[in-house]
Amino acid sequence: MLLHDLALGPGTAAAAHRDAILTSDGGWSRDELRDTVHSMVPPLATLAPRGGRIAVAADGRPEVVGLLLAIPAAGRVAVPLNTRLTPDDLVAQLDAAGVAAIIGTAEELGRLAPVLGQAATVKTSVGLDPGAGDISLAALVAAPAPAAAVAEDAAAPAWVVFTSGTTGRPKGVVLTARSLGAAVATTAAARPFADDDVYLYPFPLYHVSAYNVVHALHRGRPVVLPRRFDPAEITRLAAEHDVTVMSLAPTMLRRLLDHRAQAPDPTAALAGLRTVAYGAAPMAPTLLAEAHAALGVDFAQGYGMTELSGNAVFLSPEDHRRGLDGEEHLLAAAGRPGPGVELRLVAEDGSEVPTGTPGEITVRGEQVCAGYWDEPQATTELIRDGWLHTGDVGVLDGTGLLTVVDRAKDIIVSGGENISSREVEDLVAQHPAVDRVAVVGVPDDRWGEAVCAAVVLRPGTSDDRTNLTAEILALTGAHLAGFKRPKRLVFVDSLPVNASGKVNKPDLRRRLAAGPQPY
């Protein structure tokens, strides 16, 4: 099944809600979205040859959803760009993907204007806003264009989504209609929408989590789409459109709770919300408990990555309820593989490790990506004998429950001992003054790497940093082996994060290695 058929095809129309995309200033019905996608196909085909790449640089708006469906329908490949990157970084990605045309907002095309000429393959810029680009999208669609056949190959590239770069240089991950459809099917089975759900998607559409929008549309459920994440706007949209489900990163949930606490009537804010889905980063048990007490919501976690076209492992609402009722190990788990997903943990030599033993998480299934764009060696390293090597270290228990121990790259080696940064982070996060924490290894003459914790304090916390340092270190000293305890603790105003809400640990390491006052 092709991507636009998956989202809008006749198989979902009978049970579909009339609305497809809801925004602060209106939105599009399902018929309007379908008609827009169909009208875009012929003009988009004039921007690049068959199989050519067309980039999109924009905030959250219905036109972007339409483009992510219409570009593959025209037999071309959509390259959604991370608008948080610098212009030079974006030009590097345009070159890496061999992009022929870029479609963007006036803001993004304006940012790129000084350097866009350096992108060797880009021939045309198309503006989503009036006056932007060489031609506006509205004018392009209105101009006569030859008919374009819909792509027939579900295995052909549909999207090239660049990784967040948490473990090195971003790579373009090739996602197909088949891999995205498999991710949607897995999620639909493991974390289904109810018949009356209204879904709010607050993340950028350049992230792989945009597959959740396709899932909601496939299920016939309306998607509430804010331009950007703003707690006041999210709360208002949730009330206006009777939102029942949101996908949220931990930082987003924290900000929503803080905003709600300051509302004139806190009990009315987010009153209709039933489920919070997360997966961009681990959710601290204290935050889950606070949100459950305040909002009465269920939680659903998904573990996945760009290379998996979305989520593949799921921790159910029932698991979360049991975890909050005292089975705390469940809240530290990632969950169980969804239908169609095979999971295997392996040692460095590729052999499967015994139950209860840490190993690299490998995944096999149709939702595995087609590889990295124009990087055959990296693709060979990523996918071996049909198994995708995630680079994550996990443990499977006897019931098939997966717990992610750490990113392979986030293991700290101090004094010859391997230390899980996740373990230290989970403990430091238990201090009531801690809002966010990230633990990394920084160069150390004695230990090789020293465990360093960067801490963001909750608003209104005491300024007595000396006492707070002593309390946090005492907490870790009471529960961690000596070699695991932070040797440095730094208070910071914020942590560097990528578009998906994950801490950018390479950037954090660089900042912390610069000295005791990195920012």
Protein Blocks (a to p, Z undefined) as FASTA:
>chain_A
ZZklmmmmmklmmmpcfblbdcfkopadfklmmmmmmmmmmmmmmmpcehiacddddddd
fklmmmmmmmmmnopacddddfkbcfklmmmmmmmnopabdcddfklmmmmmmmmmmmmk
lmbdcdfbghiajbdfklmmmpccddddddfbfkbcfbdcddehlnoccddddddfklmm
mmmmmmmmmmccdfkbccddfbdfkbfklmmmmmmmmnopacdddfbdcfklmmmmmmmn
opabdcddfklmmmmmmmmmmpmblmlgoklpmbdcdhkbccdfklmmmmmmmnopacdd
ddddfklopafbdcdfklmmmmmnopamlmmpgbjcdehiacddddfkopacdehiacdd
ddddjklcfbjehilklmmmmpgghiacehpacdddfkopacdfbdfklpcceehiacdf
klmmmmmmmpmkbmbdcddddddfklopacdddddddehiafblmlmmmmmmmmmmmmpc
fklpcfbdcddfbdcddfkopacfklmmmmmmnomblZZ
